[in-house]
Amino acid sequence: MKGQKNHSKDGIKTVEIYKIDGVGVNLERFYPAKAEEEKNVLRLQNGFSVDDFILIYTAEFIPRKNHRLLFDILPELKAKIPSLKLILCGKGELLEYYKEYADRQKFDYVMFTGYTKNVPDYCRMSDVLVMPSHQEGLPLSMIESIATGLPVVASKIRGHTDVIEDCVNGFLFCEDDSSGFTKAIYTLYKNPSLRTEMGKRNVIEAQKYSVDIALNNMSEIYGSLIN
């Protein structure tokens, strides 16, 4: 939370400006798996193997979410990572297009969930969150997902850079850089300990944006104004 004190000079009042980390994200359902066994059970219940390497993208199927880049790198990723699986959560105007495209390309390792209330469980059973968006505000779905302990590979755009510090709690790649996108995912695939480390940092990072923190910050602001 940042604030700027109000003061008067020559009869002109300045406006007080306060900044908090978003309006507050409800993270009640978004928390990490309690143990590896829970993650494995979720996988088996949803038709996956405990040995699969699972990417997840939670986003509407609309142009600015840039699913195209993700689909473009899938053949190379699959060649490098035979156990690769991809979960795509969300609905939108381009959903049917990408379903048909995946069918034509025989991407049978891609799961489309459509609209679902099971996003927290899908995140808990996954290994890496990918977000190749062209444009974002405060990325709420990213904050929810990282609260479950996922490391991130995301495009280097406003919104993502507010939450992700490159090489600390995820990797950022230049927008539409397919090579950088692929390399970052493969790096996390080859380094399970790095995934765990980044994931732990993200659980902490997500809490900065929680409803409880936002309410507490707002309470402090109002208290300072009243007093």
Phi, psi and omega per residue, in radians:
M1 nan 2.297 3.109
K2 -2.142 2.555 3.119
G3 -2.403 2.783 3.068
Q4 -2.256 2.103 -3.050
K5 -1.220 2.523 3.103
N6 -1.423 2.388 3.035
H7 -2.591 2.882 -3.078
S8 -2.125 2.378 3.109
K9 -2.441 2.179 -3.115
D10 0.975 0.626 3.088
G11 1.370 0.056 -3.129
I12 -1.849 2.172 3.137
K13 -1.567 2.378 2.989
T14 -1.465 2.775 3.135
V15 -1.636 2.340 3.105
E16 -1.352 2.309 3.133
I17 -2.151 2.224 3.096
Y18 -2.162 2.537 -3.134
K19 -2.204 2.277 2.991
I20 -2.176 2.876 -3.090
D21 -1.405 1.323 3.089
G22 1.442 3.138 -3.080
V23 -1.553 -0.052 3.139
G24 1.839 2.117 -3.135
V25 -1.866 2.295 3.125
N26 -1.361 1.863 -3.073
L27 -1.817 0.274 -3.067
E28 -0.965 -0.671 -3.094
R29 -1.652 -0.097 -3.063
F30 -1.869 1.772 -3.131
Y31 -2.604 2.773 -3.090
P32 -1.211 2.774 2.984
A33 -1.069 2.449 -3.071
K34 -1.214 -0.458 3.131
A35 -2.787 2.890 3.132
E36 -1.038 -0.557 3.135
E37 -1.088 -0.689 3.125
E38 -1.126 -0.734 3.103
K39 -1.055 -0.756 -3.125
N40 -1.177 -0.675 3.100
V41 -1.087 -0.771 3.115
L42 -1.054 -0.696 3.120
R43 -1.102 -0.852 -3.113
L44 -1.121 -0.646 3.117
Q45 -1.141 -0.448 -3.086
N46 -1.864 0.267 3.032
G47 1.446 0.336 3.117
F48 -1.907 2.879 3.093
S49 -1.694 2.693 3.089
V50 -1.167 -0.331 -3.119
D51 -1.643 -0.055 3.136
D52 -1.167 2.579 2.997
F53 -1.808 1.909 -2.934
I54 -1.889 2.141 2.973
L55 -1.680 2.610 3.077
I56 -2.373 2.459 3.045
Y57 -2.313 2.071 -3.139
T58 -1.884 1.796 -3.049
A59 -2.881 2.657 3.005
E60 -1.121 2.580 3.067
F61 -1.501 1.400 3.113
I62 -2.328 2.771 -3.012
P63 -0.945 -0.719 -3.039
R64 -1.225 -0.233 3.096
K65 -1.414 -0.200 2.942
N66 1.007 0.786 3.034
H67 -1.056 -0.450 -3.090
R68 -0.962 -0.789 -3.124
L69 -1.074 -0.708 3.130
L70 -1.093 -0.782 3.127
F71 -1.165 -0.566 -3.139
D72 -1.137 -0.575 -3.093
I73 -1.587 -0.116 -3.064
L74 -1.017 -0.795 -3.122
P75 -1.023 -0.767 3.125
E76 -1.161 -0.719 3.127
L77 -1.096 -0.755 -3.127
K78 -1.109 -0.628 3.106
A79 -1.154 -0.630 3.140
K80 -1.407 -0.552 -3.054
I81 -2.224 1.512 -3.085
P82 -0.993 -0.508 -3.104
S83 -1.519 0.203 -3.061
L84 -1.089 2.379 2.964
K85 -2.374 2.680 -3.136
L86 -2.346 2.221 3.059
I87 -1.888 2.199 3.122
L88 -2.039 1.935 -3.136
C89 -1.765 2.299 3.076
G90 2.366 2.861 3.069
K91 -2.094 -3.073 3.115
G92 2.536 3.021 -3.011
E93 -1.109 -0.417 -3.096
L94 -1.777 0.096 -3.088
L95 -1.043 -0.897 -3.098
E96 -1.125 -0.623 3.109
Y97 -1.028 -0.838 -3.090
Y98 -1.280 -0.509 3.027
K99 -1.089 -0.801 3.135
E100 -1.151 -0.695 3.131
Y101 -1.095 -0.798 3.132
A102 -1.081 -0.647 3.111
D103 -1.144 -0.768 3.139
R104 -1.128 -0.657 -3.113
Q105 -1.486 -0.013 -3.128
K106 1.039 0.724 3.045
F107 -1.477 1.209 -3.080
D108 -1.326 -0.001 3.097
Y109 -1.686 0.146 3.106
V110 -1.812 2.241 3.118
M111 -1.933 2.147 3.051
F112 -1.756 2.078 -3.121
T113 -1.602 -0.326 -2.981
G114 1.131 -2.771 3.067
Y115 -1.151 2.310 -3.124
T116 -2.618 2.563 3.036
K117 -1.633 0.037 -3.068
N118 -1.701 0.329 -3.122
V119 -0.946 -0.751 3.137
P120 -1.002 -0.743 3.133
D121 -1.192 -0.694 3.100
Y122 -1.077 -0.661 3.087
C123 -1.161 -0.775 -3.100
R124 -1.087 -0.497 -3.116
M125 -1.608 -0.035 -3.096
S126 -1.657 2.994 -3.119
D127 -1.886 -0.642 -3.059
V128 -2.527 2.383 2.999
L129 -1.588 2.266 3.065
V130 -2.001 2.428 -3.124
M131 -2.544 1.581 -3.094
P132 -1.607 0.459 -3.027
S133 -0.943 2.647 2.996
H134 -1.428 -0.552 -3.008
Q135 -2.664 2.434 3.090
E136 -2.562 2.700 2.873
G137 -1.644 -2.259 2.963
L138 -1.342 2.044 -3.007
P139 -1.347 1.517 -3.058
L140 -1.056 -0.742 -3.115
S141 -1.151 -0.562 3.063
M142 -1.131 -0.789 -3.112
I143 -1.107 -0.759 3.086
E144 -1.048 -0.808 -3.067
S145 -1.165 -0.734 -3.110
I146 -1.245 -0.348 3.074
A147 -1.113 -0.343 3.106
T148 -1.524 -0.007 3.091
G149 1.669 0.436 3.137
L150 -1.602 2.380 2.903
P151 -1.312 2.874 -3.002
V152 -2.274 2.494 2.867
V153 -2.117 2.023 -2.997
A154 -2.421 2.698 3.059
S155 -1.160 2.555 -3.073
K156 -1.486 1.419 -3.106
I157 -2.311 2.877 3.068
R158 -0.988 2.448 -3.058
G159 1.747 -1.080 3.083
H160 -1.107 -0.729 -3.095
T161 -1.258 -0.261 3.048
D162 -1.283 -0.466 -3.033
V163 -1.857 -0.631 -3.035
I164 -1.883 2.223 2.995
E165 -1.767 2.112 -3.038
D166 -0.959 2.281 3.112
C167 1.231 0.113 3.121
V168 -1.915 -1.058 3.070
N169 -2.078 0.273 3.099
G170 2.955 -3.049 3.077
F171 -2.117 2.433 3.069
L172 -1.954 2.375 3.089
F173 -2.158 2.622 3.127
C174 -1.098 2.437 -3.048
E175 -0.890 2.283 3.120
D176 1.179 0.278 3.060
D177 -1.523 1.572 -3.055
S178 -1.116 -0.624 3.134
S179 -1.150 -0.767 3.119
G180 -1.145 -0.649 3.100
F181 -1.077 -0.883 -3.133
T182 -1.074 -0.807 -3.100
K183 -1.060 -0.721 -3.113
A184 -1.149 -0.755 3.120
I185 -1.089 -0.780 -3.114
Y186 -1.128 -0.636 3.096
T187 -1.048 -0.760 3.120
L188 -1.211 -0.616 3.086
Y189 -1.049 -0.722 -3.072
K190 -1.394 -0.187 -3.043
N191 -2.244 1.374 3.141
P192 -0.989 -0.647 -3.124
S193 -1.170 -0.598 3.090
L194 -1.180 -0.692 3.073
R195 -1.031 -0.788 -3.131
T196 -1.103 -0.778 -3.112
E197 -1.084 -0.851 3.134
M198 -1.117 -0.687 3.139
G199 -1.079 -0.720 3.114
K200 -1.112 -0.708 3.100
R201 -1.111 -0.618 -3.105
N202 -1.246 -0.566 3.063
V203 -1.032 -0.738 3.116
I204 -1.213 -0.772 -3.122
E205 -1.033 -0.737 -3.094
A206 -1.068 -0.593 -3.082
Q207 -1.105 -0.410 3.107
K208 -1.070 -0.428 -3.055
Y209 -1.819 0.119 -3.052
S210 -1.228 2.769 3.102
V211 -1.006 -0.756 -3.100
D212 -1.045 -0.765 -3.141
I213 -1.176 -0.732 3.141
A214 -1.081 -0.760 3.125
L215 -1.125 -0.696 3.122
N216 -1.111 -0.751 3.128
N217 -1.123 -0.733 3.118
M218 -1.113 -0.669 3.126
S219 -1.099 -0.715 3.117
E220 -1.134 -0.701 3.129
I221 -1.103 -0.878 -3.136
Y222 -1.092 -0.647 3.132
G223 -1.105 -0.727 -3.141
S224 -1.169 -0.585 3.121
L225 -1.263 -0.700 -3.138
I226 -1.159 -0.705 -3.111
N227 -1.378 nan nan
